[in-house]
Amino acid sequence: MKILHRGIITFAPGKMAEGMELMKEMMAASGQTGQTWKCYRPSIGGGDVGHTIVCEVEWDGLAAAEAAWEKSQADPKMAALMQKYDSVVMHHTVEWYTPMPMP
């Protein structure tokens, strides 16, 4: 069953540019594990919307997502990027969605 993985990332104030550069590097590195992410920026809202992005990827199932995660965690380059990432992110929420058949 297909699933949608959504990450909602809020960067620390003043860290948006650095965070976006890290995201570009991470997306390039994650492409080697079969992940094709799409990222968006909220265009309307208040509060943290100025330094928040939403990234999504669709998987063939949880097993595929888990295999890609394990592969990315074994990659030394991704591990180094994650260390830097943790220093610029204020909040990161992960959501999982499954298709809902319509009657």
C-alpha positions in Angstrom: 0.0 0.0 0.0 1.3 3.4 -0.9 2.1 5.8 1.9 2.9 9.5 2.0 5.6 10.7 4.4 5.5 14.4 5.2 8.1 16.3 7.2 7.2 19.8 8.5 10.5 21.5 9.4 10.8 24.9 11.2 14.3 26.3 11.2 15.6 28.3 14.1 15.4 32.1 13.6 18.2 33.3 11.4 19.0 29.8 10.2 16.7 29.5 7.2 19.4 30.0 4.6 21.8 27.6 6.2 19.0 25.1 6.7 18.0 25.3 3.0 21.6 24.7 1.9 21.7 21.6 4.2 18.4 20.4 2.9 19.7 20.6 -0.7 22.7 18.5 0.3 20.6 16.0 2.2 18.1 15.7 -0.7 21.0 15.0 -3.1 22.4 12.4 -0.7 19.0 10.8 -0.1 18.5 10.4 -3.9 21.0 7.6 -3.7 18.6 5.7 -1.5 15.7 5.9 -3.9 14.0 8.9 -2.2 12.5 11.6 -4.4 11.4 14.4 -2.1 9.3 17.4 -3.0 9.5 20.5 -0.8 7.2 23.4 -0.4 7.1 26.6 1.6 3.8 27.8 3.1 2.8 31.0 1.4 0.2 32.3 3.8 0.2 32.4 7.6 1.8 33.9 10.6 4.2 33.0 13.3 6.8 30.6 12.1 5.7 30.4 8.4 8.6 32.5 7.3 11.1 29.8 8.3 9.1 26.6 7.8 9.1 24.2 4.9 7.1 21.0 4.1 8.8 18.1 2.4 7.0 15.0 1.1 7.9 11.7 -0.4 5.7 8.8 -1.5 6.7 5.2 -0.7 5.4 1.8 -1.9 4.9 0.9 1.8 6.4 1.1 5.2 9.0 -1.6 4.4 10.4 0.6 1.6 10.5 3.6 3.8 12.3 1.7 6.5 14.9 0.2 4.1 15.7 3.7 2.7 16.0 5.1 6.2 18.4 2.3 7.3 20.5 2.9 4.1 20.7 6.6 4.7 21.7 6.1 8.3 24.6 3.9 7.2 25.9 6.6 4.9 28.7 8.6 6.6 27.9 11.7 4.5 24.3 11.7 5.6 25.3 11.2 9.2 27.6 14.3 9.0 24.7 16.3 7.4 22.3 15.2 10.1 24.7 16.6 12.8 24.7 20.0 11.1 20.9 19.8 10.5 20.2 19.3 14.2 21.9 22.6 14.9 19.6 24.7 12.7 16.2 23.0 13.2 13.9 24.3 15.8 11.1 21.8 15.2 10.6 18.8 12.9 7.2 17.0 12.7 6.8 13.8 10.8 3.4 12.7 9.5 2.4 9.5 7.7 -0.7 9.2 5.4 -2.3 6.2 3.7 -4.8 6.4 0.8 -8.4 6.5 1.9 -10.8 4.9 -0.6 -13.8 7.2 -1.4 -17.2 5.5 -1.4 
